Amino acid sequence: MTGSGAQGRRVAVASIMQETNTFSPIPTTVALFESYYIHRGSEMREGFGAARVEVPAVLATLDAAGVEAVPLIAAYAAAAGPMQRPDFERLVSEIETRLDAAGRVDGLILVLHGALVIEDQPDGDGEIIARMRARLPEGVPIGVSLDLHGHITPLMLQPETFHVGYQCYPHTDMFETGERVARLMIDTLEGRCRPVMALAKCPVIVPPVCGRTTDGPLSEVARAARRMEADGLVRHASIFPVQPWIDVPDLGFAALVCADGDQGAAQAAADTLAQMVMDVRDEFPLGLTPLAEVIRIAHSSDGMTLAADTGDAPTGGAAADNVAVLRAVLETGADRKPGLTLLTLCDPQAAGLAHQAGVDREIEVALGHRFSVLDGAPLIVTAKVISVSDGRYVMSDAGAQGLAMDMGPTAVLGIGQVRVLVRSRPSMEWDRAMYLSQGLDPAAASLVFVKSPSHFRESFGPLAARILLADTPGPTRADIGQLPYRRVTRPLSPLDPI
């Protein structure tokens, strides 16, 4: 995996990004990818706009080093259920075809998530890596970037393949991760580094609500990884508290470490990090608050209360259409309180009805459970159409800053002092621009709900007087012991005592 210099080198770049939730009611199809984006060839250079995510970082870093980037395909779909084999084959075979047509390449960079599940393959990302490895000549390195919530398996550890994961959760270093994997590829091609990988796992799931790298027990593990890098022991030490909502064998925390030629150092570092998590496995408190109590606190306290609807998070694979929060808000009389309550729902039919009725019209509408039809029934309400829009906005805060979002036809419905942002697509709720783009100011509300386990803290957190984690139902619920796991390898903490 060495070369005589990066100049004149050609590195292919491809991406399939999807985080599976095997409890999600939404199937992952090619059509779902198309509804977000599939950029092909040169479209990869313009399609991301100003978004600070991995692919633009990879391309920019290769360009700056004089390496010819060969863009193949970049596809993204929001978290959803397992992917069917024919849909998977359509995307992966297109990468293979484009890679074959690219001619000689000196390296390949894959931007993946790490938690893609196929109907007949629990590690879709590992299959992608293995298939690309089989198509490239011996000596051609593969670099892989991964989300911190990847499900890491031995299948990913293909020969002459190195991996770099996000360092931060909330995910504020996606662009920097792209830079890191591209720089390591350049150093590999120039002969300055000979990457070797080591993997260590332990049977522990770290729930995202308490698995931040900014505070809490996992932050100590993240700091240890950074010290290993700073001390020169390893090149990259990546930790993966894992996407908890996938029911697959060998699920658990992983440490994946890259060292420069020293396999022993890489394995020792990985083992140390995995043992650190094993040692603190009982120290990850969920910190959940009953939904009715969240509402009571918000409307009896000064300042804005920020509440996570933990069970219905679209970035984890929920449909974002559960009415548990809206039902509780109305049952507790929040619609008659002085301060505003803001919440969201994904309901394309209700959004369409609001568009048809028009602003300032009053409508009777059944809200919710358009996708999660087995988890509850729609709630019939009478509401005023406050506004309608195309649902487009650009994320402005740290994380995927600059990423263009499209919620589809969107409406704000007013029910007394409650404002329901009704959108047509279950898009991520990381950024305050989601509300601001629809004329709703979170800072001026008494209670703001976001369907996100932790990332929302980066953008919404500074506005809040307090942050509460609402114990809500759904396929991303924080109390994972309530989910019907059948395939995970047991014992597994926190499902079982270990």
C-alpha positions as CSV (number, residue, x, y, z in Angstrom):
1,M,0.0,0.0,0.0
2,T,2.8,2.4,-0.8
3,G,3.5,4.6,-3.8
4,S,6.0,7.1,-5.1
5,G,3.9,10.2,-4.6
6,A,0.4,11.5,-4.7
7,Q,0.8,13.6,-7.8
8,G,-0.7,11.9,-10.8
9,R,-2.6,9.5,-8.7
10,R,-6.3,8.8,-9.2
11,V,-8.7,8.0,-6.3
12,A,-12.3,6.9,-6.9
13,V,-14.9,8.2,-4.4
14,A,-18.3,6.6,-3.7
15,S,-20.9,6.8,-1.0
16,I,-24.0,4.9,0.1
17,M,-25.2,6.4,3.4
18,Q,-28.1,4.8,5.2
19,E,-28.7,3.9,8.9
20,T,-31.1,1.0,9.3
21,N,-33.7,0.6,12.0
22,T,-35.1,-2.9,11.9
23,F,-38.1,-1.8,14.0
24,S,-39.0,1.0,11.5
25,P,-42.3,0.8,9.5
26,I,-40.6,2.5,6.5
27,P,-38.9,0.3,3.9
28,T,-35.6,1.3,2.5
29,T,-35.8,1.4,-1.3
30,V,-34.0,3.0,-4.2
31,A,-37.0,5.3,-4.4
32,L,-36.3,6.4,-0.8
33,F,-32.7,7.3,-1.8
34,E,-34.0,9.1,-4.8
35,S,-36.3,11.2,-2.6
36,Y,-33.2,12.5,-0.8
37,Y,-30.3,12.4,-3.3
38,I,-28.4,10.2,-5.7
39,H,-25.5,12.2,-7.3
40,R,-23.7,10.5,-10.1
41,G,-20.3,11.2,-11.5
42,S,-19.6,15.0,-11.8
43,E,-22.9,15.7,-10.0
44,M,-21.1,14.9,-6.8
45,R,-19.0,18.1,-7.1
46,E,-22.0,20.4,-7.2
47,G,-24.9,18.4,-5.6
48,F,-23.9,19.1,-2.0
49,G,-23.8,22.8,-2.3
50,A,-22.1,24.3,0.8
51,A,-22.9,21.3,3.0
52,R,-20.2,20.4,5.5
53,V,-20.4,16.7,5.1
54,E,-18.0,13.9,4.1
55,V,-18.1,13.7,0.3
56,P,-17.3,17.4,-0.3
57,A,-14.5,17.2,2.2
58,V,-13.0,14.1,0.5
59,L,-13.1,15.8,-2.9
60,A,-11.6,19.1,-1.7
61,T,-8.8,17.3,0.2
62,L,-7.8,15.2,-2.8
63,D,-8.0,18.2,-5.1
64,A,-5.7,20.2,-2.8
65,A,-3.1,17.5,-2.8
66,G,-3.1,17.2,-6.6
67,V,-4.8,13.8,-6.6
68,E,-7.4,13.3,-9.3
69,A,-10.7,12.4,-7.7
70,V,-12.9,10.1,-9.7
71,P,-16.4,10.6,-8.4
72,L,-18.6,7.5,-8.9
73,I,-21.9,7.8,-7.1
74,A,-23.1,9.3,-3.8
75,A,-26.5,8.2,-2.4
76,Y,-28.3,9.0,0.8
77,A,-31.5,7.9,2.4
78,A,-32.9,8.8,5.8
79,A,-32.9,6.0,8.5
80,A,-35.6,3.4,7.8
81,G,-36.2,-0.3,7.7
82,P,-34.0,-3.0,6.2
83,M,-33.2,-2.7,2.5
84,Q,-34.4,-5.3,0.1
85,R,-31.8,-7.2,-1.9
86,P,-32.8,-6.0,-5.4
87,D,-32.7,-2.4,-4.3
88,F,-29.3,-2.9,-2.7
89,E,-28.0,-4.6,-5.8
90,R,-29.1,-1.7,-8.0
91,L,-27.0,0.8,-6.1
92,V,-24.0,-1.4,-5.4
93,S,-23.8,-2.7,-8.9
94,E,-23.8,0.8,-10.2
95,I,-20.8,1.6,-8.1
96,E,-19.1,-1.6,-9.5
97,T,-20.0,-0.6,-13.1
98,R,-18.7,2.9,-12.6
99,L,-15.6,1.7,-10.9
100,D,-14.8,-0.7,-13.7
101,A,-15.4,2.1,-16.3
102,A,-13.1,4.5,-14.4
103,G,-10.0,2.5,-15.6
104,R,-6.9,2.6,-13.4
105,V,-7.3,3.9,-9.9
106,D,-4.7,4.0,-7.2
107,G,-7.2,4.1,-4.3
108,L,-10.9,4.1,-3.4
109,I,-12.6,6.1,-0.7
110,L,-16.0,4.8,0.5
111,V,-18.2,7.2,2.5
112,L,-20.6,4.8,4.4
113,H,-22.6,4.9,7.6
114,G,-21.8,1.5,9.0
115,A,-25.3,0.4,10.1
116,L,-26.9,-0.6,6.8
117,V,-28.9,-3.8,7.1
118,I,-30.1,-5.8,4.1
119,E,-32.9,-8.3,4.3
120,D,-30.4,-11.2,3.9
121,Q,-27.3,-9.5,5.2
122,P,-26.9,-7.9,8.6
123,D,-23.9,-5.9,7.5
124,G,-24.6,-4.2,4.2
125,D,-21.6,-1.9,4.6
126,G,-19.3,-4.8,5.1
127,E,-20.6,-6.4,1.9
128,I,-20.0,-3.1,0.0
129,I,-16.4,-3.0,1.2
130,A,-15.8,-6.7,0.4
131,R,-17.2,-6.4,-3.1
132,M,-15.1,-3.3,-3.8
133,R,-12.0,-5.1,-2.4
134,A,-12.6,-8.0,-4.8
135,R,-12.8,-5.7,-7.8
136,L,-9.6,-3.8,-7.1
137,P,-6.1,-5.1,-7.8
138,E,-3.9,-6.1,-4.9
139,G,-2.0,-3.1,-3.5
140,V,-4.8,-0.6,-4.2
141,P,-6.0,0.8,-0.8
142,I,-9.5,1.4,0.3
143,G,-10.3,4.1,2.8
144,V,-13.7,4.1,4.6
145,S,-15.4,6.8,6.6
146,L,-18.0,5.7,9.1
147,D,-20.6,7.2,11.4
148,L,-20.0,6.9,15.1
149,H,-23.1,4.8,15.3
150,G,-21.9,2.1,12.9
151,H,-22.4,-1.6,13.6
152,I,-18.8,-2.8,13.1
153,T,-18.1,-6.4,12.1
154,P,-15.1,-8.4,11.0
155,L,-16.4,-8.4,7.4
156,M,-15.5,-4.7,7.2
157,L,-11.8,-5.5,7.9
158,Q,-10.9,-6.3,4.4
159,P,-7.2,-6.5,3.4
160,E,-5.5,-3.2,2.6
161,T,-8.6,-1.3,3.9
162,F,-8.5,1.4,6.6
163,H,-11.4,3.0,8.5
164,V,-11.9,6.4,10.1
165,G,-15.0,7.1,12.2
166,Y,-16.6,10.3,13.5
167,Q,-15.0,11.5,16.7
168,C,-18.0,13.5,17.9
169,Y,-21.6,13.0,19.1
170,P,-23.5,15.2,18.5
171,H,-22.2,14.7,15.0
172,T,-20.2,17.9,14.5
173,D,-17.2,16.6,12.6
174,M,-18.6,15.0,9.4
175,F,-16.6,17.3,7.2
176,E,-13.5,16.8,9.3
177,T,-13.9,13.0,9.1
178,G,-14.0,13.3,5.3
179,E,-10.8,15.3,5.5
180,R,-9.2,12.7,7.8
181,V,-9.9,9.7,5.6
182,A,-8.7,11.6,2.5
183,R,-5.4,12.7,4.2
184,L,-4.8,9.1,5.3
185,M,-5.3,7.9,1.7
186,I,-2.8,10.5,0.5
187,D,-0.3,9.6,3.1
188,T,-0.7,5.9,2.1
189,L,-0.2,6.6,-1.6
190,E,2.9,8.7,-0.8
191,G,4.3,5.9,1.3
192,R,4.2,7.9,4.6
193,C,1.9,5.5,6.3
194,R,1.1,1.8,6.2
195,P,-2.4,1.5,7.8
196,V,-3.2,-1.6,9.8
197,M,-6.6,-2.1,11.6
198,A,-7.6,-3.7,14.8
199,L,-11.1,-4.3,16.2
200,A,-12.3,-5.0,19.7
201,K,-16.0,-5.3,20.8
202,C,-17.9,-5.7,24.0
203,P,-21.6,-6.7,24.5
204,V,-22.7,-3.2,25.4
205,I,-25.2,-0.8,23.8
206,V,-24.8,2.8,24.7
207,P,-28.2,4.5,24.2
208,P,-27.8,7.7,22.2
209,V,-29.6,9.8,24.8
210,C,-26.7,9.2,27.1
211,G,-23.9,8.4,24.7
212,R,-22.6,11.8,23.9
213,T,-18.8,12.5,23.5
214,T,-19.3,15.9,25.1
215,D,-20.2,14.8,28.6
216,G,-21.0,11.6,30.5
217,P,-19.2,8.3,30.7
218,L,-18.6,8.0,26.9
219,S,-16.8,11.3,26.8
220,E,-14.0,9.7,29.0
221,V,-13.6,7.0,26.4
222,A,-13.5,9.5,23.6
223,R,-10.9,11.5,25.4
224,A,-8.8,8.4,25.8
225,A,-9.0,7.8,22.1
226,R,-7.8,11.3,21.4
227,R,-4.9,10.9,23.8
228,M,-3.8,7.7,22.0
229,E,-3.7,9.7,18.8
230,A,-2.0,12.7,20.3
231,D,0.7,10.5,21.9
232,G,1.4,8.9,18.5
233,L,0.4,5.5,19.6
234,V,-2.1,5.1,16.8
235,R,-3.1,7.1,13.7
236,H,-6.9,7.0,14.3
237,A,-8.9,5.5,17.3
238,S,-12.6,5.3,16.5
239,I,-15.3,4.4,18.9
240,F,-18.7,3.1,18.0
241,P,-21.4,3.0,20.7
242,V,-23.6,1.5,17.9
243,Q,-27.0,2.2,16.5
244,P,-29.1,0.4,19.1
245,W,-32.3,-0.1,17.0
246,I,-31.0,-2.9,14.8
247,D,-31.8,-6.5,15.7
248,V,-28.8,-8.3,14.4
249,P,-26.2,-10.7,15.8
250,D,-23.1,-9.5,17.6
251,L,-24.5,-6.0,18.2
252,G,-22.5,-4.0,20.6
253,F,-19.8,-1.3,21.2
254,A,-16.8,-1.4,19.0
255,A,-13.4,0.2,19.0
256,L,-11.8,0.2,15.6
257,V,-8.2,1.5,15.6
258,C,-5.8,2.3,12.8
259,A,-2.0,2.3,13.4
260,D,1.0,2.8,11.1
261,G,2.2,-0.7,10.5
262,D,2.0,-1.8,14.2
263,Q,-0.7,-4.3,14.5
264,G,0.0,-4.9,18.2
265,A,-0.3,-1.2,19.0
266,A,-3.6,-1.0,17.2
267,Q,-5.0,-4.1,19.0
268,A,-3.8,-2.9,22.4
269,A,-5.5,0.4,21.9
270,A,-8.8,-1.1,20.7
271,D,-8.8,-3.6,23.6
272,T,-8.3,-0.7,26.1
273,L,-11.1,1.3,24.7
274,A,-13.6,-1.6,24.6
275,Q,-12.7,-2.5,28.2
276,M,-13.3,1.0,29.3
277,V,-16.9,0.8,28.0
278,M,-17.3,-2.6,29.6
279,D,-16.2,-1.2,32.9
280,V,-18.8,1.6,32.9
281,R,-21.6,-0.3,31.2
282,D,-23.9,0.3,34.2
283,E,-23.2,4.0,34.3
284,F,-25.2,5.2,31.3
285,P,-28.4,6.6,32.9
286,L,-31.3,7.3,30.5
287,G,-32.5,10.2,32.5
288,L,-36.1,10.0,31.0
289,T,-39.0,12.1,32.2
290,P,-42.6,11.0,31.8
291,L,-44.4,13.0,29.1
292,A,-47.0,14.5,31.3
293,E,-44.3,15.7,33.7
294,V,-42.4,17.3,30.9
295,I,-45.4,19.3,30.0
296,R,-46.1,20.3,33.6
297,I,-42.5,21.4,34.2
298,A,-42.5,23.5,31.0
299,H,-45.7,25.4,31.8
300,S,-44.8,26.0,35.5
301,S,-41.2,27.2,34.9
302,D,-39.6,30.3,33.5
303,G,-37.8,30.1,30.2
304,M,-38.0,27.7,27.3
305,T,-38.2,23.9,28.0
306,L,-36.6,21.8,25.3
307,A,-37.9,18.3,25.2
308,A,-36.7,15.3,23.1
309,D,-39.4,13.1,21.7
310,T,-37.0,10.2,22.0
311,G,-39.1,7.4,20.6
312,D,-40.1,9.0,17.3
313,A,-36.7,10.3,16.0
314,P,-36.5,10.2,12.1
315,T,-32.7,10.2,12.2
316,G,-32.9,6.9,14.0
317,G,-35.5,5.4,11.7
318,A,-38.9,6.4,13.2
319,A,-41.7,7.6,10.9
320,A,-42.0,10.9,12.9
321,D,-45.8,10.4,12.8
322,N,-46.6,9.3,16.4
323,V,-49.2,11.4,18.1
324,A,-48.3,10.5,21.6
325,V,-46.8,14.0,22.3
326,L,-49.7,15.9,20.6
327,R,-52.3,13.8,22.5
328,A,-50.5,14.5,25.8
329,V,-50.2,18.2,25.1
330,L,-53.9,18.5,24.4
331,E,-55.0,16.3,27.3
332,T,-52.9,18.4,29.8
333,G,-54.4,21.6,28.4
334,A,-51.2,23.1,27.0
335,D,-53.3,24.6,24.2
336,R,-54.8,26.9,26.8
337,K,-51.6,27.9,28.5
338,P,-50.1,31.4,28.0
339,G,-46.9,30.2,26.3
340,L,-46.6,28.5,22.9
341,T,-45.9,24.8,22.5
342,L,-44.1,23.7,19.3
343,L,-44.0,20.2,18.0
344,T,-43.8,18.4,14.7
345,L,-45.5,15.5,12.8
346,C,-44.9,13.8,9.5
347,D,-48.2,13.5,7.7
348,P,-48.3,14.1,4.0
349,Q,-52.1,13.9,3.8
350,A,-52.7,16.5,6.5
351,A,-50.1,18.8,4.9
352,G,-51.8,18.4,1.6
353,L,-55.2,19.2,3.1
354,A,-53.8,22.4,4.8
355,H,-52.3,23.5,1.4
356,Q,-55.7,22.9,-0.2
357,A,-57.6,24.8,2.4
358,G,-55.2,27.8,2.6
359,V,-53.8,30.1,5.3
360,D,-56.2,31.3,8.0
361,R,-58.8,28.6,7.2
362,E,-60.0,26.2,9.9
363,I,-59.9,22.5,9.1
364,E,-60.8,19.3,10.8
365,V,-58.0,16.8,10.2
366,A,-56.8,13.4,11.3
367,L,-53.2,13.8,12.3
368,G,-50.5,11.1,12.5
369,H,-49.8,7.4,12.1
370,R,-49.8,7.5,8.3
371,F,-46.8,5.1,8.3
372,S,-46.7,3.6,11.8
373,V,-50.2,2.3,11.4
374,L,-49.7,-0.5,13.9
375,D,-48.5,1.8,16.7
376,G,-51.6,3.9,17.1
377,A,-54.4,5.7,15.5
378,P,-54.6,9.3,14.0
379,L,-55.8,12.0,16.3
380,I,-58.7,14.1,14.9
381,V,-58.4,17.8,15.7
382,T,-59.8,21.1,14.6
383,A,-56.9,23.5,13.7
384,K,-56.2,26.7,12.0
385,V,-53.8,26.8,9.1
386,I,-51.2,29.3,10.2
387,S,-48.8,29.0,7.2
388,V,-47.9,26.7,4.2
389,S,-44.6,26.3,2.4
390,D,-42.6,23.9,0.3
391,G,-40.7,22.8,3.4
392,R,-37.2,23.7,2.1
393,Y,-34.5,25.2,4.3
394,V,-30.8,25.1,4.9
395,M,-29.2,23.8,8.1
396,S,-27.3,26.6,9.7
397,D,-25.8,25.3,12.9
398,A,-22.9,22.9,13.7
399,G,-23.3,19.4,12.3
400,A,-24.4,19.2,8.7
401,Q,-24.1,22.9,8.3
402,G,-25.1,24.1,4.9
403,L,-27.0,20.9,4.0
404,A,-30.2,21.7,2.1
405,M,-33.3,20.0,3.6
406,D,-36.6,19.3,2.0
407,M,-39.5,18.4,4.2
408,G,-41.9,18.3,1.3
409,P,-45.1,20.3,1.4
410,T,-45.3,21.7,4.9
411,A,-47.9,23.5,7.0
412,V,-48.1,25.0,10.5
413,L,-51.4,24.2,12.2
414,G,-52.5,26.1,15.2
415,I,-54.6,24.5,18.0
416,G,-54.9,27.2,20.6
417,Q,-51.4,27.9,21.9
418,V,-50.0,24.7,20.2
419,R,-48.2,24.9,16.9
420,V,-47.8,21.7,14.9
421,L,-45.3,21.7,12.1
422,V,-46.8,19.2,9.7
423,R,-44.4,18.0,7.0
424,S,-44.6,15.4,4.2
425,R,-41.3,13.7,4.8
426,P,-39.6,12.4,8.0
427,S,-36.5,14.6,7.8
428,M,-33.9,15.1,10.5
429,E,-34.7,17.5,13.4
430,W,-31.2,18.6,14.3
431,D,-31.4,22.3,13.5
432,R,-33.4,25.2,14.7
433,A,-33.8,26.4,11.1
434,M,-36.5,23.7,10.8
435,Y,-38.8,25.8,12.9
436,L,-37.4,29.2,12.0
437,S,-38.0,28.5,8.3
438,Q,-41.7,28.1,9.0
439,G,-42.0,31.3,11.0
440,L,-41.8,29.7,14.4
441,D,-39.2,31.0,16.9
442,P,-38.2,28.3,19.4
443,A,-36.6,30.8,21.7
444,A,-40.0,32.5,22.2
445,A,-41.9,29.4,23.1
446,S,-42.5,27.8,26.5
447,L,-42.1,24.2,25.3
448,V,-40.3,22.9,22.2
449,F,-40.3,19.3,21.2
450,V,-37.7,17.8,18.8
451,K,-37.7,14.3,17.5
452,S,-34.0,13.6,18.2
453,P,-32.2,11.7,21.0
454,S,-29.1,14.0,21.4
455,H,-28.0,15.9,18.3
456,F,-30.6,18.5,18.8
457,R,-28.6,19.8,21.8
458,E,-26.0,21.4,19.5
459,S,-28.5,23.8,17.8
460,F,-31.5,24.1,20.2
461,G,-29.6,23.6,23.4
462,P,-28.3,27.2,23.8
463,L,-31.9,28.5,23.6
464,A,-33.2,26.4,26.5
465,A,-33.6,27.0,30.2
466,R,-33.7,23.2,30.7
467,I,-33.5,20.1,28.5
468,L,-35.7,17.1,29.2
469,L,-35.8,13.6,27.6
470,A,-39.4,12.6,27.2
471,D,-40.1,8.9,27.6
472,T,-42.1,8.4,24.4
473,P,-43.0,5.3,22.4
474,G,-41.7,4.3,19.0
475,P,-39.0,2.5,17.2
476,T,-36.3,4.8,18.5
477,R,-37.4,4.7,22.2
478,A,-34.6,5.3,24.6
479,D,-35.6,2.4,26.9
480,I,-34.5,-0.2,24.4
481,G,-35.6,-3.0,26.8
482,Q,-39.1,-2.2,25.6
483,L,-38.3,-3.3,22.0
484,P,-38.8,-6.8,20.7
485,Y,-35.2,-7.9,20.0
486,R,-35.0,-11.5,18.7
487,R,-31.6,-11.8,16.8
488,V,-29.1,-10.0,19.0
489,T,-26.5,-12.1,20.7
490,R,-27.3,-12.4,24.4
491,P,-26.3,-11.4,27.1
492,L,-26.2,-7.8,25.9
493,S,-26.1,-4.8,28.3
494,P,-28.4,-3.0,29.1
495,L,-30.9,-5.7,28.0
496,D,-29.3,-8.2,30.4
497,P,-27.2,-8.1,33.5
498,I,-23.6,-9.0,32.8
